[in-house]
Amino acid sequence: MKRLRSSLGLSLLSTAAAVTPVQPAQPVLTMQRVTTTTVAGKSVERLEVTQTTRPGDLLQVSSTLKLTGKEKGARFTVPIPANTTYVSGSARASTGVKVSYALDAKGPFSARPMKKVTVQEDGKTVTREVAAPQNEYRAVRYDLSGVQGTVTVAHRIRVN
């Protein structure tokens, strides 16, 4: 059994020196195990609080934030913990929140991170930049700029 730890960051950037950014409350990150059961002949997902994990466990990582809409450059970054893999296409967020990813917890972040690969073509070694597979993502960033009200963000990871 493993205990997963992940540090997260909420950053604010001011676009003007005279403007003091509004600091939202530090978000609480929740990790819950996703289980599937059958109810009335249908498969239903359930989220369970868990203190430990096992290889193969599917976890949902989520947070709820309350924003005024005055936060400038607000971004919520969640690293993918060691010994886990981001589940492709699983990031979800409230309307207006933009999601980006990185191959390293510090970035750079983009909608489709790129990586360099070296291949052999016609007997020559060539380095190309290609879109990285989502299972190589190491951080998810939620851009909260201009969003107000209660915002929910979530993605899933699988324990290696």
N, C-alpha and C positions, 0 to 999 in steps of 0.2 A: 504494500500500500504506500502511496506517495501523498505528501502534502504539497500542493501547488502554491507558489507565491508569485505574485506579479506586481511590480510597482507601476503606478499609473500617474499620468500627469495631466493637469489642467493648466493650460497656458493662456495668457491674455496679452495681446499686443496693442499698444495705443497708437493710433494713426496720427495724433497730434500731441505735441508736448504739453499743451495747456489742458488736455482732456485727461482726467483721471479715470482709468478703467474701473468698471463696477466688478467686484469680485463675487462670483456666485459661491454658494456654499460648496465645500470640497465634496465631490461626489463619492458615494459608496459603491464599490464594485462588488457584485454578487456573482458567485460561480455555483451553478446548480447542475446536478447530474440529470441528463435527459433519459427517461426510460419509456418504453412502449408497452402498453397493455392492450388487451382486447376487451372492449365494452360493447355489449349488444352486437357482437359480430364485426365490430369496426375497430381498427387499430387507432389508439389514442395515445398521444404523447403526454407525459407528466414530467414536471420538474421537481426534483427532490433536493433538499438541503443535504450537503455532504461535507464531511471533514477530511475524508481521505479518498483516493482514487486508485483505480487499477488500470493497467494497460487495456486499451480498447474502449474505455469509458468515453462517452460523448458528454461534453459539458457546455452549458450555455452561460456565457459571460455577459452580464447586463448591468446597466446603471440608469437611474432616473435623476435628471437634473432639473432645477427650477431656474429659469432665466427671465430677465426683465426685457431682453431685446436690446439693451444698451451696452452689453458687453462687446467690446471691440476686439476682433481677432481671437475670440474664444475658441480654443481647440482642446479636445479631450483625446489624449493618446493612451492606448492600452497595448502594452507589449504582449506578444504571444509567449507564454512561459516556456522555459526550457522543457524538453521532453514532451512537448505537445505539438500538434499540427493544426493550423487554421483550416476550417472546413470550407471548401470552395463555395462561394456564393451565399454564405450564411449571414453576412452583415445586414442588419436592419436598423433603421433609425426613423424618427419622427419626420414629418414633412419639413423640408427646408434645410435639413442637415445633409452636408456633403460628406461622403466617405472616401478616404484614400488609404493607401497601404504602403508599406516599406519592407525592404529585405533586411533591414537593420532597425533596431528600436529607435535610433536617432535620425533615421531618414536617409536619403530624401524620400518624400511621400508623393505618390501620384495615383491616379485611378488605375493605372496599369504599370507597375514597376518593371523596369527593364534590367537585364543582366547581360554581361558579356560572355560569350562562349567561343571557344576556339575549335574549328573544324578543319578537316582536310577536304580541299576541293581541287580537282585536277592536279593532284600531287603537291599542292601548296597549302601551307597553314594559313588560315584566314580567321580573323577575329570579327565576330558579328555581335550586334546588340539585338536581343530578342526579348519578347515578353516573358517574364518569369512565371512559372506555374504558381497558382495560388497556394499550394502546399508549402512553398518556400517563404511565404510572407511571415515576418517576425513582429509586425506591429500594425494596428488598425488605428487610424486617426479620424475623429468625427469633428468636422468644422461646424461650430455652433454660431458663427457670426450672424447677427441680425435675427436670430430665432428667439422667440419669446414663449413663455408659458412652461408647462411641464414637458420635458423632452425625454424620450426613452431611446437608448441605444443598446444594441446587442449583437453578438456574433457567437459562433460556436467553434470549439476546438476539440480535438480528439487526443486522448492521452496515448503517447507512444509506448 
